[in-house]
Amino acid sequence: MLERIEAVVPEFEEAGRKTQRRAGKAIAEDAWEAGSILRTQIQKDIESARLNARELVNEVHRANKRSIRIRWVAVSLICIVVFFLLGCSIARML
């Protein structure tokens, strides 16, 4: 009986090593696949963030353009009124 056990122990150890190798390969493949999925998702998130940033920059640019236009319109109207009043006062002097 002892001889049978001694004969089976190396086979059992070899079967254990084979199982560990297979499990290691399976874990490595799963890790590789998970890493690949993670990289893909990160790339999608980066692209989404880039698009959102571009939209925000465009909105800020439009808002700044609009305020600059309003400022120039206001300055132009003030200049028109000043010139009109100067013209009226010069006309009264003559």
N, CA, C and O of each residue as an XYZ file, in Angstrom:
376
protein
N       0.813     -1.184      0.000
C       0.000      0.000      0.000
C       0.868      1.265      0.000
O       0.585      2.223     -0.719
N       1.926      1.253      0.814
C       2.836      2.388      0.877
C       3.510      2.606     -0.478
O       3.715      3.742     -0.907
N       3.851      1.503     -1.141
C       4.481      1.601     -2.459
C       3.532      2.235     -3.469
O       3.947      3.023     -4.320
N       2.272      1.886     -3.366
C       1.267      2.467     -4.275
C       1.133      3.962     -4.027
O       1.035      4.753     -4.965
N       1.132      4.341     -2.748
C       1.009      5.771     -2.408
C       2.235      6.520     -2.900
O       2.112      7.611     -3.456
N       3.416      5.948     -2.703
C       4.642      6.598     -3.164
C       4.669      6.722     -4.680
O       5.231      7.678     -5.214
N       4.076      5.780     -5.367
C       4.020      5.835     -6.828
C       3.014      6.880     -7.303
O       3.206      7.500     -8.349
N       1.956      7.073     -6.544
C       0.900      8.007     -6.951
C       1.271      9.452     -6.609
O       0.833     10.368     -7.305
N       2.061      9.682     -5.563
C       2.396     11.045     -5.122
C       3.054     11.852     -6.233
O       2.612     12.980     -6.454
N       4.065     11.381     -6.948
C       4.647     12.192     -8.038
C       3.633     12.517     -9.130
O       3.637     13.621     -9.674
N       2.762     11.558     -9.452
C       1.725     11.827    -10.460
C       0.775     12.914     -9.964
O       0.361     13.793    -10.719
N       0.445     12.833     -8.690
C      -0.453     13.827     -8.100
C       0.206     15.208     -8.109
O      -0.439     16.208     -8.424
N       1.495     15.253     -7.761
C       2.209     16.535     -7.778
C       2.292     17.096     -9.190
O       2.125     18.299     -9.394
N       2.549     16.232    -10.161
C       2.603     16.683    -11.557
C       1.240     17.196    -12.015
O       1.159     18.208    -12.711
N       0.172     16.504    -11.628
C      -1.179     16.963    -11.973
C      -1.443     18.329    -11.341
O      -2.070     19.192    -11.956
N      -0.959     18.521    -10.103
C      -1.115     19.822     -9.445
C      -0.372     20.923    -10.184
O      -0.896     22.026    -10.344
N       0.863     20.631    -10.643
C       1.634     21.620    -11.402
C       0.930     21.970    -12.724
O       0.863     23.138    -13.107
N       0.415     20.959    -13.405
C      -0.301     21.192    -14.663
C      -1.530     22.070    -14.426
O      -1.824     22.986    -15.196
N      -2.233     21.764    -13.346
C      -3.421     22.554    -13.015
C      -3.031     24.001    -12.721
O      -3.717     24.931    -13.145
N      -1.929     24.186    -11.994
C      -1.471     25.543    -11.701
C      -1.081     26.276    -12.977
O      -1.383     27.460    -13.125
N      -0.413     25.589    -13.901
C      -0.037     26.231    -15.169
C      -1.274     26.642    -15.958
O      -1.348     27.747    -16.495
N      -2.247     25.728    -16.018
C      -3.484     26.051    -16.748
C      -4.210     27.227    -16.090
O      -4.687     28.145    -16.757
N      -4.274     27.167    -14.766
C      -4.945     28.263    -14.049
C      -4.187     29.567    -14.262
O      -4.795     30.622    -14.445
N      -2.856     29.494    -14.239
C      -2.042     30.690    -14.479
C      -2.281     31.257    -15.854
O      -2.403     32.471    -16.019
N      -2.350     30.376    -16.860
C      -2.623     30.834    -18.224
C      -4.005     31.473    -18.313
O      -4.177     32.522    -18.935
N      -4.985     30.831    -17.684
C      -6.358     31.365    -17.729
C      -6.421     32.720    -17.050
O      -7.069     33.640    -17.549
N      -5.749     32.844    -15.914
C      -5.742     34.133    -15.200
C      -5.027     35.183    -16.031
O      -5.485     36.323    -16.114
N      -3.907     34.816    -16.650
C      -3.172     35.764    -17.489
C      -4.021     36.226    -18.669
O      -4.026     37.410    -19.006
N      -4.736     35.298    -19.294
C      -5.606     35.666    -20.418
C      -6.725     36.583    -19.958
O      -7.046     37.564    -20.631
N      -7.320     36.268    -18.813
C      -8.389     37.121    -18.278
C      -7.853     38.508    -17.938
O      -8.506     39.516    -18.207
N      -6.666     38.554    -17.348
C      -6.068     39.846    -17.007
C      -5.764     40.648    -18.266
O      -5.993     41.857    -18.305
N      -5.253     39.984    -19.289
C      -4.961     40.660    -20.557
C      -6.245     41.220    -21.169
O      -6.276     42.360    -21.631
N      -7.291     40.416    -21.167
C      -8.568     40.863    -21.729
C      -9.141     42.027    -20.927
O      -9.643     42.994    -21.501
N      -9.066     41.935    -19.603
C      -9.569     43.019    -18.760
C      -8.771     44.298    -18.992
O      -9.338     45.389    -19.035
N      -7.455     44.161    -19.140
C      -6.621     45.331    -19.427
C      -6.973     45.953    -20.759
O      -7.008     47.176    -20.894
N      -7.232     45.112    -21.740
C      -7.613     45.607    -23.063
C      -8.940     46.357    -23.003
O      -9.085     47.430    -23.590
N      -9.896     45.788    -22.296
C     -11.202     46.446    -22.137
C     -11.034     47.769    -21.401
O     -11.649     48.772    -21.763
N     -10.204     47.764    -20.374
C      -9.965     48.984    -19.599
C      -9.320     50.062    -20.466
O      -9.715     51.226    -20.403
N      -8.331     49.681    -21.275
C      -7.689     50.654    -22.170
C      -8.707     51.236    -23.141
O      -8.717     52.443    -23.386
N      -9.558     50.385    -23.691
C     -10.578     50.859    -24.634
C     -11.524     51.843    -23.956
O     -11.859     52.881    -24.526
N     -11.951     51.516    -22.744
C     -12.864     52.397    -22.021
C     -12.199     53.723    -21.671
O     -12.831     54.776    -21.748
N     -10.931     53.674    -21.289
C     -10.209     54.911    -20.973
C     -10.092     55.781    -22.221
O     -10.252     56.998    -22.139
N      -9.818     55.177    -23.369
C      -9.742     55.941    -24.615
C     -11.083     56.604    -24.937
O     -11.124     57.753    -25.376
N     -12.179     55.870    -24.716
C     -13.506     56.446    -24.948
C     -13.753     57.614    -24.002
O     -14.278     58.650    -24.412
N     -13.374     57.448    -22.735
C     -13.564     58.522    -21.763
C     -12.733     59.754    -22.124
O     -13.194     60.887    -21.988
N     -11.511     59.521    -22.582
C     -10.653     60.642    -22.980
C     -11.261     61.375    -24.168
O     -11.281     62.606    -24.195
N     -11.752     60.633    -25.140
C     -12.367     61.258    -26.318
C     -13.613     62.047    -25.927
O     -13.845     63.146    -26.430
N     -14.405     61.482    -25.035
C     -15.603     62.179    -24.565
C     -15.222     63.465    -23.834
O     -15.843     64.507    -24.043
N     -14.213     63.390    -22.987
C     -13.763     64.587    -22.265
C     -13.226     65.630    -23.235
O     -13.439     66.827    -23.041
N     -12.530     65.183    -24.280
C     -12.005     66.115    -25.278
C     -13.142     66.845    -25.986
O     -13.074     68.056    -26.198
N     -14.192     66.100    -26.351
C     -15.337     66.731    -27.019
C     -16.035     67.715    -26.094
O     -16.412     68.807    -26.518
N     -16.209     67.332    -24.820
C     -16.842     68.236    -23.860
C     -16.012     69.498    -23.673
O     -16.563     70.597    -23.603
N     -14.703     69.352    -23.592
C     -13.829     70.513    -23.431
C     -13.925     71.420    -24.651
O     -13.967     72.643    -24.520
N     -13.960     70.816    -25.841
C     -14.073     71.617    -27.060
C     -15.387     72.408    -27.067
O     -15.411     73.579    -27.447
N     -16.480     71.757    -26.643
C     -17.766     72.451    -26.592
C     -17.724     73.607    -25.594
O     -18.244     74.688    -25.871
N     -17.110     73.380    -24.444
C     -17.003     74.448    -23.447
C     -16.180     75.617    -23.972
O     -16.542     76.775    -23.766
N     -15.081     75.321    -24.645
C     -14.250     76.384    -25.203
C     -15.040     77.176    -26.232
O     -14.955     78.403    -26.268
N     -15.803     76.491    -27.065
C     -16.622     77.194    -28.060
C     -17.672     78.068    -27.405
O     -17.916     79.187    -27.858
N     -18.300     77.575    -26.343
C     -19.300     78.375    -25.636
C     -18.675     79.617    -25.014
O     -19.243     80.706    -25.096
N     -17.528     79.460    -24.401
C     -16.839     80.610    -23.798
C     -16.459     81.605    -24.876
O     -16.605     82.813    -24.691
N     -15.971     81.102    -26.005
C     -15.594     81.983    -27.107
C     -16.807     82.770    -27.610
O     -16.726     83.977    -27.839
N     -17.924     82.072    -27.778
C     -19.138     82.766    -28.237
C     -19.592     83.811    -27.218
O     -19.993     84.913    -27.594
N     -19.531     83.471    -25.937
C     -19.946     84.418    -24.898
C     -19.038     85.646    -24.905
O     -19.517     86.771    -24.765
N     -17.743     85.438    -25.065
C     -16.816     86.574    -25.111
C     -17.055     87.427    -26.341
O     -17.014     88.655    -26.268
N     -17.307     86.780    -27.476
C     -17.596     87.531    -28.702
C     -18.840     88.395    -28.524
O     -18.867     89.556    -28.930
N     -19.854     87.819    -27.920
C     -21.118     88.530    -27.731
C     -20.907     89.747    -26.822
O     -21.419     90.828    -27.115
N     -20.165     89.583    -25.732
C     -19.950     90.710    -24.823
C     -19.106     91.792    -25.495
O     -19.316     92.980    -25.250
N     -18.153     91.393    -26.339
C     -17.346     92.383    -27.058
C     -18.212     93.158    -28.038
O     -18.064     94.373    -28.169
N     -19.114     92.468    -28.727
C     -20.030     93.166    -29.650
C     -20.915     94.151    -28.905
O     -21.097     95.287    -29.344
N     -21.462     93.717    -27.782
C     -22.337     94.599    -26.995
C     -21.560     95.825    -26.527
O     -22.080     96.941    -26.554
N     -20.321     95.618    -26.102
C     -19.487     96.729    -25.644
C     -19.250     97.717    -26.774
O     -19.346     98.926    -26.563
N     -18.939     97.219    -27.985
C     -18.690     98.118    -29.104
C     -19.957     98.855    -29.545
O     -19.901    100.020    -29.939
N     -21.083     98.173    -29.477
C     -22.352     98.842    -29.814
C     -22.616     99.958    -28.809
O     -23.014    101.059    -29.191
N     -22.392     99.676    -27.516
C     -22.618    100.698    -26.489
C     -21.676    101.879    -26.692
O     -22.111    103.028    -26.609
N     -20.407    101.627    -26.955
C     -19.440    102.709    -27.183
C     -19.834    103.501    -28.422
O     -19.735    104.728    -28.423
N     -20.274    102.831    -29.463
C     -20.687    103.524    -30.694
C     -21.891    104.416    -30.438
O     -21.940    105.550    -30.914
N     -22.866    103.906    -29.686
C     -24.047    104.731    -29.386
C     -23.671    105.948    -28.554
O     -24.186    107.042    -28.787
N     -22.793    105.770    -27.603
C     -22.345    106.907    -26.788
C     -21.635    107.935    -27.663
O     -21.862    109.135    -27.513
N     -20.784    107.481    -28.570
C     -20.091    108.399    -29.477
C     -21.080    109.144    -30.371
O     -20.924    110.341    -30.610
N     -22.082    108.446    -30.857
C     -23.094    109.078    -31.702
C     -23.820    110.172    -30.937
O     -24.018    111.274    -31.450
N     -24.216    109.863    -29.709
C     -24.923    110.854    -28.890
C     -24.022    112.053    -28.614
O     -24.473    113.195    -28.704
N     -22.758    111.810    -28.280
C     -21.820    112.916    -27.998
C     -21.650    113.774    -29.245
O     -21.713    115.000    -29.155
N     -21.437    113.164    -30.396
C     -21.285    113.945    -31.623
C     -22.559    114.717    -31.962
O     -22.494    115.854    -32.428
N     -23.706    114.105    -31.729
C     -24.974    114.791    -31.986
C     -25.102    116.017    -31.084
O     -25.476    117.094    -31.548
N     -24.793    115.856    -29.803
C     -24.882    116.982    -28.869
C     -23.849    118.065    -29.208
O     -24.139    119.257    -29.103
N     -22.650    117.649    -29.613
C     -21.642    118.647    -30.033
C     -22.147    119.397    -31.259
O     -21.999    120.616    -31.352
N     -22.737    118.675    -32.190
C     -23.267    119.324    -33.385
C     -24.368    120.300    -33.045
O     -24.424    121.391    -33.612
N     -25.252    119.925    -32.121
C     -26.334    120.819    -31.712
C     -25.787    122.066    -31.023
O     -26.253    123.177    -31.277
N     -24.791    121.877    -30.145
C     -24.235    123.031    -29.438
C     -23.478    123.931    -30.389
O     -23.533    125.151    -30.230
N     -22.774    123.392    -31.368
C     -22.069    124.237    -32.350
C     -23.086    124.970    -33.215
O     -22.866    126.129    -33.564
N     -24.171    124.335    -33.563
C     -25.226    124.966    -34.375
C     -25.858    126.122    -33.619
O     -26.201    127.129    -34.239
N     -26.022    126.022    -32.326
C     -26.612    127.120    -31.532
C     -25.656    128.298    -31.459
O     -26.077    129.455    -31.441
N     -24.363    127.992    -31.418
C     -23.374    129.076    -31.338
C     -23.338    129.888    -32.624
O     -23.013    131.075    -32.597
N     -23.658    129.284    -33.715
C     -23.609    129.994    -34.998
C     -24.856    130.725    -35.213
O     -25.013    131.389    -36.238
